[in-house]
Amino acid sequence: MKQDRYELTAEKELMYFEFFSVGEKGHIKKVIEFSETNVDDVYNLAFGDFDENKRKISDTVITNNGDSSKVLATVASSVYAFTAERSKAWVFATGSTRVRTRLYRMGLANNLEEISKDFYVFGLVNDNWVEFKIGEDYEAFLIKRK
């Protein structure tokens, strides 16, 4: 993607990524983690602030660091890296709240032309996966590299 993004660090298997959001609230450690699901070749994308006390991702914290576009572009870059190593992988993503799911939908919609060059994008509506269309509301997303 052409958007400005943060530099990622990743572990060897590209299942876990870290970066720092830099903005109004300071330097906030963010984590992106891909995990296997009970469906072959489908991976869940988890993303959020790293909670130092609990030593895990918190996907309920609202950071408001003033850099949401850059953060979403960074998450997207992790999907590019992850799927480059796993050509059969499907990436499942949804927000921890309806508001976050809407934010992800807007990020996909705003970059759909570019994303569609490399990925198939689907949205979940009433328990059915349909091709992602701008202006539609979705409960979750499924992405597969072309």
N, C-alpha and C positions, 0 to 999 in steps of 0.2 A: 504494500500500500504506500501511497505517496505522502500520507499525512505524517507530521512530526510525531515521533514516539520515543519512549525511554529505552535505554540500553538494558537488555535482559541478561541475566545469568541463568544458566540451566545446568541440571545434572546430566550425566552422560546419556541416559535413556530418553531425555527430553519429555519426561513425565511431570517435572517440577521446575518452575521458573520463578525467579524473584526480580523485582525492580523497585526503585524508589520513586514515588510521586513527589514532586517538588512544587510547592505552591504556597498559598496564603496561610496554611496551617503548619508549614514546615516540611520536613522530609518524612514521608510515611512509607513504611515497607509494605509492599503489595506482593501477593503470592498467587500464582496460577498453577493449578494442579489438574492433571488429567488422570482419571482412574477408570479401570475396567468396569464394565457393567455385567449383568448376567446375560447379555446378548453379545454374541461373537462380533468382534470388530466395532463395537459401539463403546465410546469412551465418554464419560461425564467430564465436563469442564467446570471446575470449581475456581472461584476467584474472589478475592477480597483482601482486606487489611490483615496483616499478620499480627495476631494477638500474642505478645511476648509472654504474658502471664500464663496463658493456656497452651502456648506453643502450637497453635494451629490457626487456620484461616478463620476470620470472622466475616461472614458475608452479610451481616446485618448492620454493621457500623456505617454511618453516613459521614464521609470524610469532608466533603465540600471543600476540596483543596484548590478549586478553580481550574482544574486541568482535565476534566472528564473526557474531552475528545482525544487528548494525548494518551490518557490511560486506556481508553477503548482501542485505540490504534495499536498500543503495545500488546494488549490481549490478543488482538487480531494477528499480530506478528508471531505470537506463540503458536497460534493455530496453523499458520503457514509452516513454521519449523516442525511442529509435531506431525503434520500430515505429509511433509516431505519425506519423513522417515517411515511412515506407515501409510502407504498408498491405498490400502483397503479400509482405513479407519473412517468411521462416521463419528462426528463430534456432536454430542448432545449438550445443550445449554438452556438454562432458564434462570430467571432472577429469583432471589429469595423472597421478593415481594412483587406485586403487580407493577409497582412503580419502576422497579429495577428491570423487570421483563420489558416494560415499555421503553426504557432507556436503551436496552440492547436492540429492540426492534428499530428504534430510531437510528441507532448506529449502523445497523445493517441497511436500512432504507437509504440513508445518506450516502452510503458507499456501495450500493448494490451493483452499479454498472461495473465498477472495478472488481468487486468480489466475484461477480458472476463470470468473469474471464477465467477464473481458476477453480471455482467451487459451484456445486449444486447446493441450493439453499432451500430448506423446507420449513414450514411453520406448522405447529400443532393446533388444530381447531376441532373441538368436540370429538376428541379421541381419533382424529384422522390427520395424517400428514399430507399437506398440500404444498404445491410450489409457492415459495414466498413471493408475495406481491405487496408493493408499497401501498399503504393506507389501510391494510387489514390488521386486525388484532390477533395476536397469537399467544398461546400459553407456554410454548417452548420452541426451540429451534434445533434443527438437525442439519449439519453441514458435511459435505463429502467433496474431497478434491476430485476434479475432472481427470 
